[in-house]
Amino acid sequence: MLLFVVARSRLDRYEELRRQFHDWRDVRIVLDRREGERRTPQPIFADSTDAGWSAAGLILGLTRS
């Protein structure tokens, strides 16, 4: 099966694809129903110390084991 998911902002493309493939059994054209950003933003750290760890601390911890 061939699936086309078309952005809501591209209704012209959606209609065009529906016309092109109207008689194809194995083709589906759907309009994207999602709204907004689905992912939650993750903090971005400028350097490793902002993340709560440091390379020196990691190495020190490994050598003490």
C-alpha positions in Angstrom: 0.0 0.0 0.0 1.2 3.5 -0.8 0.2 6.2 1.8 0.3 9.9 1.3 0.0 12.1 4.4 -0.6 15.7 3.3 -0.2 18.8 5.5 -3.3 20.6 6.4 -1.9 23.7 4.8 -1.6 21.9 1.4 -5.3 21.3 0.6 -4.5 21.9 -3.1 -2.0 19.0 -3.0 -4.4 16.8 -1.2 -7.1 17.4 -3.8 -4.6 16.9 -6.6 -3.5 13.5 -5.2 -7.1 12.4 -4.7 -7.8 13.1 -8.3 -4.6 11.4 -9.6 -5.1 8.2 -7.6 -8.9 8.0 -7.2 -9.1 4.5 -8.9 -6.0 3.0 -7.3 -7.0 0.3 -4.8 -3.6 0.3 -3.0 -3.1 4.1 -2.5 -4.4 6.1 0.4 -4.3 9.9 0.7 -5.0 11.3 4.2 -5.0 14.8 5.5 -2.7 15.3 8.5 -4.9 15.9 11.6 -2.1 16.8 14.0 -2.0 20.3 15.5 0.9 22.0 17.2 4.2 20.5 18.4 3.8 17.0 19.9 7.2 16.8 21.4 8.1 18.4 24.7 11.0 20.8 24.5 14.2 19.4 26.0 16.7 21.7 27.7 19.8 22.4 25.7 23.0 22.7 27.7 25.9 25.0 26.6 28.5 22.7 28.1 28.7 19.5 30.1 29.0 21.3 33.5 25.5 22.8 33.0 24.1 19.2 32.7 25.4 18.3 36.2 28.5 16.3 35.2 31.9 16.9 33.9 34.4 14.9 31.9 37.0 15.2 34.7 34.5 13.9 37.3 33.5 11.0 35.0 37.1 10.0 34.5 37.9 10.3 38.2 34.9 8.2 39.0 36.0 5.5 36.6 39.6 5.4 37.9 38.4 5.1 41.5 36.3 2.0 40.8 
